[in-house]
């Protein structure tokens, strides 16, 4: 019996597609952010809060990922921002080739900021490079403060860590300081933000982070 060794990485095709996207985004000066979280943490609510301010200054678009429906796309369009939906069917993540195919629908070569709202999942999305400049990991206080320890690969892939729904903290068993500490045990360089999409607390700091990223990308392009 002949033994055949398979050395090619399973994700190698996606990695090549992502490298092409990264080069394209760099050439065009597009700051690209991938937002990941479990379902219901508030990814779309966060975008609704920040996009009005950002889109008044910059050319912005959003790619939405969900198993079904165009609900989130419709919510983003109501804010006045271009959006396109990827319905994955059963897939729990987005892939670089899917992002590339949607760019013409949002004038993707003329954007200052592209936000990718990934499928709600704390496992698979972290494994797929989308050519992004930064990953945002969003966690809500309605989840456990040990989530970073349970899903370390997701938090290790992150660049900033946002805790949402802080207005509910007095009513749930969630220790904000412990959650931040747990996240930084996984990756000490994580920049953390504590926000409430309901009350608007902390949103200005998140907007400032996006603006710094947009301007830095323009300087490098």
N, C-alpha and C positions, 0 to 999 in steps of 0.2 A: 504493500500500500504506500502510495506516494504522499508525503506530508507537504502541504502547501501552507506557507506562512503568509498571513495577510497583515501587512504593516501599515497600510493606508488608514489614517484616522477616519473614524465615522463622520466626524464633523469637518473634514478637510474641504469639502465643496462649499459649505457655508462659510468657512474661514476665508476662502478665496473670494467669494462674493462680498464678504464684509470688508476685505482689504480694498477691493475696488470701490466700494461705497465710501470708505474712509478717505481715499484719495480724491474722490469726487467732491465730498463735503469740504475737504481742505482747500481744494482749488476754488470752490465757490464761496468760501468763507462762511459756511453754514454750521452754526453751533448745534450739535445734535445730541439730544438727551433721551435716554431710555428709562421710563418709569415702571417699576415693578413692585408688586405687592400681592397679598392674598385678596380674594374677592371681597368687595365691600369696605375696603380700608379708606376709600375716599380719593382715588386717583383722579376721576373725572371732576369731582367737586373741587379739588385743588386747582385743576386747570381752569375751571370756570372762574375761580377767584383771581388768578394771575394773568389770564390772557387778555382781559380788557385793557390792563395797564401796558403790557408788553406789545400788544398789537397796535397800540396808538403810536409807538415809536419804531417798531421793527416789522419786517415782513415775516409773518409767522404762519406755520401750518402744523396740523396734527394728524398722525396716523393712528387709528384706533384698532386694537386687536381684541376680538371676542370670539367665543365659539359660535354664537348666533346673534341676531338682531343688529340693527343700526342705531340703537338707542343712544349710545354715547356719542356717536358722530353727530346726531341731531342736536344733542345738548351743546356740543362745541360750536356748531354752526349758528346756534341762537346767540352766541356771544359775539358773532361776527367774524369768526376765524375759519379759514379753509380747513376742511377735514375730509378724510377718506377712511372707509371702514375695511378691515380685513376680517372676514368670517372664516375661522379656521376649521369649522365643522367639529372635529373631535380633538384636534391638536392643542396641546397645552402651552404653546409658545409661538412666537413669531420667528421667521427666518429671514436672512438678508435678501434672498432672491425676491421674497414677497414685498419687502420694502422698496427694492429697486423698481419693481413693476408698477408700484403706485405713485412714484415720484412725478411722472408726467401729468397726473391728474391734479396735482397741487402746485404746479410750476416749481418743481423741486430743485431746479438749478438756480433759482433766484430768491432763495430764502435766507434770512438772517438766523432764524431759529426753526428747527424741526424737532417736535416732541413726539416720541413714540410711546403710546400708552399700551404696554404689553398685556397679554392675557393674564387674568388674575390667577397667580400660582406662585408659590415660594420655592419651587424646585427647578423645573425645566428652563424657564426663561433665562436664568443666569448662565446657562451653558452655551447659549447661542449669541455670538457676536453679531451686532447689527451695524457695525461701522460707527457707533456712537462715540462721542467725546466723554460722556459721563453717564453713570448709572445712579438713579435715585431709588432708594429703598424706602417704601412707605409702610408704616405700621400704625394701627389705631389702638387706642387704649382699651377697646373692646376685645382685643386679643391678649394673649399672655405675654408678660414681660420677659419670659424665657424664650420667646420666638427666635432671637438671634442664635441662641445656643442649639436650638432644635434644627435650624436651617442655616448652618454656618456658611455653606457655599454661596448662598444668596447674599449674605451680609459681607462676605469677603469680596464679592464682585462689586460692591457698592462704593460710591464716592461720597454721597451724602445720605444721611439717615434722617427721615422725617417722622416724627410721632404726631399723629393727627387725632382729632376729637378730644383734645385735652379738657374741653368743657365738661366731658363726662367722667373725668378722672375721680371726682369725689364719690361717684356712685358705683364704681366698679373696682374690683381687686386688681389694680395695676399700679406698679411702682415705676414711675417715670425714670427716676435716677438709676434704678436697677436695670431697666431696659437699655438705657444709654450705656451703662457700664458693661452689660453683657455684649452689646454690639461692638464696643471698643476692645473687648477681649478677643474678638474675632479679627478686627481690623482697627488698629489704634488711630489711623489717620482719618477715619470717618468724621466728616463735619456734620454736626447734629442740629436739628431745628425742632422746636416744640410749637405746634400750631393748632388752631381750630378753624376749620372751614366754616363752621357755624357762626362763630363770633368774629372771625377775621384776625384773631390773635396770631402774631408771628408771621403773617403773610407777607408783610413788607420786607422782611429779611430774606424770604425765599425769592421774591422778585429781584432783590438786589443781587442775590447769587446768580440768577439767570442773566441779569444785565452784565455782570462782570464776565461771565462766560462768553456772551455774545461779543463783547468788545475785545476780549483777549483773542478770540478766534479770528476776528477781522484783522488784528495786528499780525497774525501769523500767516494769513493767506496771501 
